[in-house]
C-alpha cells in the first residue's frame, strides 16, 4: 500500500468499533450496517484484489449521508445526486465509498451499501488533511468523484496523479461553477485560485448539459464529458391530469437565487388556481426575509406551504400537480425538473432551460418574463391536451436520457477502459425499474 500509515488508519477504526453508529444527523438506522472487525481489517486488501470497479465519492458535510439514510429534506441537488449515484453503483455490484464530514475523523459505517468514512477535511482542523489522504489511500479507488467546489479538491487531483490507476472526475453541479470566479461569492481571492487548480487537476470534468461545456475555459473543454443527472425511477405512464389537486407546484431549497417571491406573486395573480410550495429555508436566508415570505404564503387561500419533505412525499405531490414552476435566476440541471418529468408533469420556467432541452424537446415553456410566466402557467394548467402532450414527451425524454443505463454509458464514455454498467462477474445489467 502506498501513502500514509494505512495500518494506523485501519487500527484507529478498530479501536473505536464499539462507538461506530449512525451519526445524529437524520440517518435512518434501517439503512445502516456497522462494519465488523473483519470488514475493517480486510477492506483495503479486498478492494485491491477485487475485480469490481472502486468508486470514492467526496461530499463535504453530512447531507449526502442523510440522503443515503433516506432523509432528503435538507439536501441540495448536488448532495442528492452523489448519494443516488453512489447507491446505484453499489447496487450494480461495485465497491463504493463516500468520504463526508466537516474536519472530524473516526466514524465508519455502511449505509445503503455505501461505505461511509467521516474524513472530509476542514481548514480549522489541520490534522484532517492527512486523514483525508489516508481515507482515499485506504479505498484506493479507480474513480475519485466530487461535485461541489471546495478548497481541497486539488488534493484529490494530486492523489490521482500519485496513483496511476486512479482517475479524478469533477462534476459541475451549477452553471456558475464553470468559472472559478463565479463559483464563490465570498473570499474569491482564496477560493477561486484553489478551485481553478482543482479543475485543471481533474482528468474529466463532467457537465450536465452542452451550455456548461461551452462556458468552460477553452483549455478545460477537451476534458469535458456530458454525464446526465440520474433519475432513480420513471413511471410507466404520466400522472392523470383529471385527478390532480394542485395546479402549479414549486420545489426547491429556499435560497435567494430561487426567487420564491416570484412564485408567491404568481399565486396572487392567479387566485383561481391552486398552488403549493415544497422546501425548507436555507440558513443563508435572513430571518426577516423568511418571516416575510412565510407571512405572505400563509395569507393566500390558494397556496399551501408544505415545508421540507422526503422524496416519497415530493413525488406524491408532483403526481398530484399539473405543472412544476421554476423561478430561479440560475441553476445547473435541476433535479426537480427531472423528477417532474419522471411522473409526466411539464415544466414552466422563468429563465432556466438547461441545455435548451425544455424548448427543444417540448416539455413545457421558458417564459423569459414574469408577465409571460403568468400567462404560460395559466394556459398550461387549463389546457388539458397540451399538458398531457408535454407530459408524455417529458416521460419519454427522462427514460431515454437520464436512466441508470444512460448514466452508466456516459460514465464509460467519459472514462475509457472502465465499465460502470455492471461489475465483472455479474450475470445481468441492472437498470432502474419503472415505478
C-alpha positions as CSV (number, residue, x, y, z in Angstrom):
1,X,0.0,0.0,0.0
2,X,1.3,3.4,-0.9
3,X,0.9,6.6,1.0
4,X,0.5,7.4,4.7
5,X,0.2,4.9,7.6
6,X,-2.6,2.6,6.4
7,X,-2.1,0.2,9.3
8,X,-2.6,3.1,11.8
9,X,-5.7,4.2,9.9
10,X,-7.4,0.8,9.9
11,X,-6.4,0.2,13.5
12,X,-7.7,3.5,14.7
13,X,-11.1,2.5,13.3
14,X,-10.9,-0.9,15.0
15,X,-10.2,0.9,18.3
16,X,-13.4,2.8,18.0
17,X,-15.5,-0.1,16.7
18,X,-17.8,-0.1,19.7
19,X,-18.6,3.5,19.1
20,X,-19.5,3.2,15.4
21,X,-23.0,4.3,14.9
22,X,-25.3,6.2,12.7
23,X,-24.4,9.9,13.4
24,X,-27.2,12.0,14.8
25,X,-27.9,14.0,11.6
26,X,-31.0,12.3,10.4
27,X,-29.8,9.0,9.0
28,X,-32.4,6.2,9.2
29,X,-30.8,3.3,11.1
30,X,-32.7,0.8,9.0
31,X,-30.3,1.7,6.2
32,X,-27.1,1.4,8.3
33,X,-24.8,-1.5,9.0
34,X,-21.8,-1.1,11.3
35,X,-18.7,-2.7,9.8
36,X,-17.2,-5.7,11.7
37,X,-13.6,-6.2,12.7
38,X,-13.2,-8.5,9.7
39,X,-14.7,-5.9,7.4
40,X,-12.3,-3.2,8.6
41,X,-9.2,-5.4,8.5
42,X,-9.8,-6.9,5.1
43,X,-11.3,-3.9,3.4
44,X,-8.1,-2.4,1.9
45,X,-6.8,-5.8,0.8
46,X,-10.1,-7.0,-0.6
47,X,-10.5,-3.8,-2.6
48,X,-7.1,-4.1,-4.0
49,X,-7.8,-7.5,-5.4
50,X,-11.4,-7.0,-6.3
51,X,-12.5,-7.4,-10.0
52,X,-15.2,-4.8,-9.4
53,X,-14.8,-1.1,-10.0
54,X,-13.9,1.0,-7.0
55,X,-15.5,4.4,-6.6
56,X,-14.8,7.1,-4.0
57,X,-17.3,9.9,-3.7
58,X,-16.4,13.0,-1.7
59,X,-19.2,15.1,-0.3
60,X,-18.3,17.6,2.5
61,X,-20.8,17.9,5.3
62,X,-23.5,15.4,6.1
63,X,-26.2,15.9,3.6
64,X,-25.2,13.1,1.2
65,X,-25.2,10.7,4.1
66,X,-28.6,11.9,5.1
67,X,-29.9,11.1,1.6
68,X,-28.3,7.7,1.8
69,X,-30.1,7.1,5.0
70,X,-33.5,8.1,3.5
71,X,-33.8,11.7,4.6
72,X,-33.8,14.2,1.7
73,X,-35.4,17.1,3.4
74,X,-32.3,19.3,3.8
75,X,-30.1,18.2,0.9
76,X,-29.3,20.2,-2.2
77,X,-29.3,18.8,-5.7
78,X,-25.6,18.1,-5.8
79,X,-25.6,16.1,-2.5
80,X,-28.6,14.2,-3.6
81,X,-27.1,13.3,-6.9
82,X,-23.9,12.0,-5.2
83,X,-26.0,9.8,-2.9
84,X,-28.2,8.5,-5.7
85,X,-25.3,7.6,-8.0
86,X,-23.3,6.0,-5.1
87,X,-26.3,3.9,-4.2
88,X,-27.0,2.9,-7.8
89,X,-23.4,1.9,-8.4
90,X,-23.3,-0.1,-5.2
91,X,-26.5,-1.8,-6.3
92,X,-24.7,-2.8,-9.5
93,X,-22.1,-4.6,-7.5
94,X,-19.3,-2.0,-7.4
95,X,-17.2,-1.2,-4.4
96,X,-18.4,2.3,-3.4
97,X,-17.1,4.6,-0.7
98,X,-18.2,8.1,0.4
99,X,-15.9,10.5,2.3
100,X,-18.0,13.0,4.2
101,X,-17.8,15.3,7.3
102,X,-16.5,18.6,8.4
103,X,-13.0,18.2,9.7
104,X,-13.7,15.3,12.1
105,X,-12.5,11.8,11.6
106,X,-13.3,8.4,13.0
107,X,-16.8,7.2,12.1
108,X,-17.0,4.4,9.6
109,X,-20.4,3.0,8.6
110,X,-22.1,1.3,5.7
111,X,-25.3,3.0,4.6
112,X,-27.4,1.6,1.7
113,X,-24.4,-0.5,0.5
114,X,-22.0,2.5,0.6
115,X,-19.0,2.5,2.9
116,X,-19.1,6.0,4.5
117,X,-16.0,7.4,6.1
118,X,-16.0,10.6,8.2
119,X,-12.8,12.2,6.9
120,X,-13.6,15.2,4.8
121,X,-11.1,18.0,5.6
122,X,-11.6,21.5,7.0
123,X,-9.1,24.4,7.4
124,X,-9.8,24.7,11.1
125,X,-8.6,21.1,11.7
126,X,-5.1,20.7,10.1
127,X,-5.0,17.1,11.1
128,X,-8.0,16.4,8.8
129,X,-5.9,16.9,5.7
130,X,-3.6,13.8,6.2
131,X,-6.7,11.9,7.5
132,X,-8.5,12.7,4.2
133,X,-5.5,11.4,2.2
134,X,-5.4,8.2,4.3
135,X,-9.1,7.7,3.7
136,X,-8.5,7.9,-0.1
137,X,-5.5,5.7,0.2
138,X,-7.5,3.1,2.1
139,X,-10.2,3.0,-0.5
140,X,-7.7,3.2,-3.4
141,X,-10.4,4.0,-5.9
142,X,-10.4,3.6,-9.7
143,X,-12.5,6.8,-9.8
144,X,-12.5,9.8,-7.4
145,X,-15.7,11.7,-7.8
146,X,-16.6,15.2,-6.4
147,X,-19.5,17.5,-7.3
148,X,-19.1,20.6,-5.1
149,X,-16.4,23.3,-5.1
150,X,-14.2,23.0,-2.0
151,X,-10.7,24.2,-1.2
152,X,-9.5,20.6,-1.0
153,X,-10.4,19.3,-4.5
154,X,-6.8,19.8,-5.6
155,X,-5.8,17.1,-3.0
156,X,-8.0,14.7,-5.0
157,X,-6.3,15.7,-8.2
158,X,-2.9,15.2,-6.5
159,X,-3.9,11.8,-5.2
160,X,-4.9,10.7,-8.7
161,X,-1.6,12.0,-10.1
162,X,0.2,9.9,-7.5
163,X,-1.8,6.8,-8.2
164,X,-1.7,5.9,-11.9
165,X,-4.8,3.6,-11.6
166,X,-7.0,6.4,-10.1
167,X,-8.8,9.0,-12.2
168,X,-10.3,12.1,-10.8
169,X,-13.7,13.2,-12.1
170,X,-15.2,16.5,-11.1
171,X,-18.9,17.0,-12.0
172,X,-20.2,20.5,-12.4
173,X,-23.3,21.0,-10.2
174,X,-24.2,24.5,-11.3
175,X,-23.7,26.7,-14.3
176,X,-21.9,29.3,-12.1
177,X,-19.3,26.6,-11.3
178,X,-18.0,26.7,-14.9
179,X,-15.7,29.6,-13.8
180,X,-13.8,29.7,-10.6
181,X,-14.6,33.4,-10.3
182,X,-18.4,32.8,-10.2
183,X,-18.3,29.6,-8.2
184,X,-17.9,31.6,-4.9
185,X,-19.5,34.8,-3.7
186,X,-17.0,35.3,-0.8
187,X,-13.3,35.4,-0.3
188,X,-12.7,34.9,-4.1
189,X,-9.1,35.8,-3.7
190,X,-8.6,32.5,-1.7
191,X,-11.2,30.1,-3.1
192,X,-11.2,30.9,-6.8
193,X,-7.5,30.1,-7.4
194,X,-7.8,26.8,-5.4
195,X,-10.9,25.8,-7.4
196,X,-9.1,26.7,-10.7
197,X,-6.2,24.5,-9.7
198,X,-8.7,21.7,-8.9
199,X,-10.4,22.0,-12.3
200,X,-7.0,21.8,-14.0
201,X,-6.1,18.7,-12.0
202,X,-9.2,16.8,-12.9
203,X,-8.9,14.0,-15.5
204,X,-12.5,14.5,-16.5
205,X,-14.9,17.4,-16.0
206,X,-18.5,16.1,-16.2
207,X,-21.0,18.6,-17.5
208,X,-24.8,18.4,-17.1
209,X,-25.6,20.0,-20.5
210,X,-23.9,21.5,-23.5
211,X,-24.0,25.1,-22.3
212,X,-21.8,24.2,-19.4
213,X,-19.2,22.8,-21.7
214,X,-19.2,25.9,-23.8
215,X,-18.8,28.1,-20.7
216,X,-15.6,26.3,-19.5
217,X,-12.2,27.8,-20.1
218,X,-11.1,26.6,-23.6
219,X,-8.1,24.8,-22.0
220,X,-10.6,22.7,-20.0
221,X,-13.1,21.8,-22.7
222,X,-11.1,18.9,-24.1
223,X,-11.6,17.2,-20.7
224,X,-15.3,17.9,-20.6
225,X,-17.7,15.0,-21.0
226,X,-21.5,15.0,-20.8
227,X,-22.8,12.9,-17.9
228,X,-26.5,13.3,-17.3
229,X,-28.1,13.5,-13.9
230,X,-29.6,10.3,-12.6
231,X,-33.4,9.8,-12.3
232,X,-33.9,6.8,-10.0
233,X,-37.4,5.8,-11.2
234,X,-39.7,6.6,-14.1
235,X,-43.4,6.0,-14.2
236,X,-44.7,3.8,-17.0
237,X,-47.5,6.3,-17.7
238,X,-47.9,10.0,-17.0
239,X,-49.9,11.0,-13.9
240,X,-53.6,11.5,-14.8
241,X,-54.4,15.2,-15.5
242,X,-58.0,14.9,-14.3
243,X,-57.0,13.6,-10.8
244,X,-54.6,16.4,-10.0
245,X,-55.4,18.6,-7.0
246,X,-52.5,21.2,-7.4
247,X,-52.3,23.4,-10.5
248,X,-48.7,24.7,-10.0
249,X,-46.1,23.4,-7.6
250,X,-42.7,25.0,-6.6
251,X,-40.0,22.7,-5.1
252,X,-36.5,23.8,-4.0
253,X,-34.2,24.6,-1.1
254,X,-35.3,28.1,-0.4
255,X,-32.4,30.4,-1.2
256,X,-32.3,34.0,-2.6
257,X,-31.4,32.7,-6.1
258,X,-34.5,30.6,-6.2
259,X,-36.7,33.7,-6.1
260,X,-39.6,32.2,-4.3
261,X,-41.3,35.6,-4.0
262,X,-42.0,35.4,-7.7
263,X,-44.0,32.2,-7.3
264,X,-45.9,33.9,-4.5
265,X,-46.6,36.8,-6.8
266,X,-47.8,34.2,-9.4
267,X,-50.3,32.8,-6.8
268,X,-51.6,36.2,-6.1
269,X,-52.0,37.0,-9.8
270,X,-54.0,33.7,-10.5
271,X,-56.4,33.4,-7.5
272,X,-58.5,30.7,-9.2
273,X,-55.5,28.3,-9.5
274,X,-54.2,26.1,-6.6
275,X,-50.5,26.5,-5.7
276,X,-48.1,24.6,-3.5
277,X,-44.6,25.2,-2.2
278,X,-42.3,22.5,-1.0
279,X,-38.9,23.2,0.6
280,X,-37.1,24.4,3.7
281,X,-35.3,27.7,4.2
282,X,-31.5,27.7,3.7
283,X,-29.6,29.1,6.6
284,X,-28.3,31.9,4.3
285,X,-31.8,33.4,4.1
286,X,-32.2,36.1,6.7
287,X,-34.8,35.8,9.4
288,X,-36.6,39.0,8.2
289,X,-36.9,37.7,4.6
290,X,-38.0,34.3,5.8
291,X,-40.7,35.7,8.1
292,X,-42.0,37.9,5.3
293,X,-42.3,35.0,2.8
294,X,-44.0,32.8,5.4
295,X,-46.4,35.6,6.2
296,X,-47.2,36.1,2.5
297,X,-47.7,32.4,1.9
298,X,-50.0,31.9,4.9
299,X,-52.2,34.8,3.8
300,X,-53.1,33.3,0.5
301,X,-56.0,30.9,0.4
302,X,-54.9,29.3,-2.8
303,X,-51.4,28.4,-1.7
304,X,-50.2,25.7,0.7
305,X,-46.7,25.7,2.1
306,X,-45.6,22.1,2.9
307,X,-42.1,22.9,4.1
308,X,-39.3,20.4,3.6
309,X,-40.4,16.9,2.6
310,X,-38.9,13.5,1.9
311,X,-38.5,12.2,-1.6
312,X,-41.6,9.9,-1.5
313,X,-43.8,12.8,-0.4
314,X,-42.3,15.1,-3.0
315,X,-43.0,12.6,-5.8
316,X,-46.5,12.1,-4.4
317,X,-47.2,15.9,-4.5
318,X,-45.7,16.1,-8.0
319,X,-48.1,13.3,-9.1
320,X,-51.0,15.5,-7.9
321,X,-49.7,18.5,-9.9
322,X,-50.4,19.9,-13.3
323,X,-47.2,22.0,-13.6
324,X,-43.8,22.4,-11.9
325,X,-42.8,26.1,-11.9
326,X,-39.1,27.2,-11.7
327,X,-38.4,30.8,-10.8
328,X,-34.6,30.6,-10.3
329,X,-32.2,33.1,-11.8
330,X,-29.5,30.4,-12.3
331,X,-29.2,26.6,-11.9
332,X,-27.4,23.6,-13.2
333,X,-29.8,20.9,-14.2
334,X,-32.5,21.0,-11.5
335,X,-33.3,17.6,-10.0
336,X,-36.9,18.9,-9.5
337,X,-37.4,19.2,-13.3
338,X,-36.2,15.6,-13.8
339,X,-38.5,14.4,-11.0
340,X,-41.4,16.2,-12.5
341,X,-40.8,14.8,-16.0
342,X,-40.4,11.3,-14.5
343,X,-44.0,11.4,-13.5
344,X,-45.2,13.2,-16.6
345,X,-45.5,16.7,-15.3
346,X,-44.5,19.5,-17.7
347,X,-42.3,22.5,-16.5
348,X,-42.8,26.2,-16.8
349,X,-39.5,28.0,-16.2
350,X,-39.0,31.7,-15.8
351,X,-35.5,31.7,-17.4
352,X,-33.6,28.4,-16.7
353,X,-33.6,26.0,-19.6
354,X,-30.7,23.5,-19.1
355,X,-29.0,22.8,-22.4
356,X,-32.2,24.2,-24.1
357,X,-34.0,20.9,-23.5
358,X,-37.3,22.3,-22.4
359,X,-38.0,24.1,-25.6
360,X,-36.1,21.7,-27.9
361,X,-37.9,18.6,-26.6
362,X,-41.2,20.3,-26.0
363,X,-41.6,19.6,-22.3
364,X,-43.0,22.9,-21.2
365,X,-42.4,26.7,-21.5
366,X,-39.5,29.0,-20.9
367,X,-41.3,32.3,-20.2
368,X,-38.5,34.9,-20.1
369,X,-40.5,37.5,-18.2
370,X,-42.8,37.5,-15.2
371,X,-45.7,38.7,-17.2
372,X,-45.3,35.8,-19.7
373,X,-44.8,33.4,-16.8
374,X,-48.3,34.2,-15.5
375,X,-49.8,33.6,-19.0
376,X,-47.9,30.4,-19.5
377,X,-48.8,28.9,-16.2
378,X,-52.5,29.8,-16.6
379,X,-52.6,28.4,-20.1
380,X,-50.8,25.1,-19.4
381,X,-52.7,24.5,-16.2
382,X,-56.0,24.9,-18.1
383,X,-55.3,23.2,-21.4
384,X,-55.5,19.5,-20.8
385,X,-54.5,18.3,-24.3
386,X,-51.3,20.4,-24.3
387,X,-50.5,19.5,-20.7
388,X,-50.8,15.8,-21.4
389,X,-48.8,16.0,-24.6
390,X,-45.9,17.8,-22.9
391,X,-46.0,15.3,-20.0
392,X,-45.8,12.3,-22.3
393,X,-42.8,13.8,-24.2
394,X,-41.1,14.5,-20.8
395,X,-41.6,11.0,-19.6
396,X,-40.0,9.6,-22.8
397,X,-37.1,12.0,-22.5
398,X,-36.1,11.1,-19.0
399,X,-36.4,7.4,-19.7
400,X,-34.0,7.8,-22.7
401,X,-31.6,10.4,-21.3
402,X,-31.5,10.1,-17.5
403,X,-31.9,6.4,-16.7
404,X,-29.2,4.5,-14.8
405,X,-28.3,2.8,-18.1
406,X,-27.8,6.2,-19.8
407,X,-25.7,7.5,-16.9
408,X,-23.5,4.4,-16.9
409,X,-23.0,4.6,-20.7
410,X,-22.0,8.2,-20.3
411,X,-19.6,7.4,-17.5
412,X,-18.0,4.7,-19.6
413,X,-17.6,7.1,-22.4
414,X,-16.0,9.7,-20.1
415,X,-13.7,7.2,-18.5
416,X,-12.4,4.9,-21.3
417,X,-11.5,1.5,-20.1
418,X,-13.8,1.5,-17.1
419,X,-17.1,-0.3,-17.1
420,X,-19.6,1.2,-14.8
421,X,-22.8,-0.5,-16.1
422,X,-22.1,-3.7,-14.1
423,X,-19.4,-5.2,-12.1
424,X,-17.4,-8.0,-13.7
425,X,-18.9,-11.4,-12.8
426,X,-22.4,-10.1,-12.6
427,X,-24.8,-12.1,-14.8
428,X,-27.1,-9.2,-15.8
429,X,-27.2,-5.5,-16.2
430,X,-29.4,-3.9,-13.6
431,X,-31.3,-0.9,-14.6
432,X,-33.8,1.5,-12.9
433,X,-37.3,0.0,-13.0
434,X,-40.3,2.0,-14.0
435,X,-42.3,2.8,-11.0
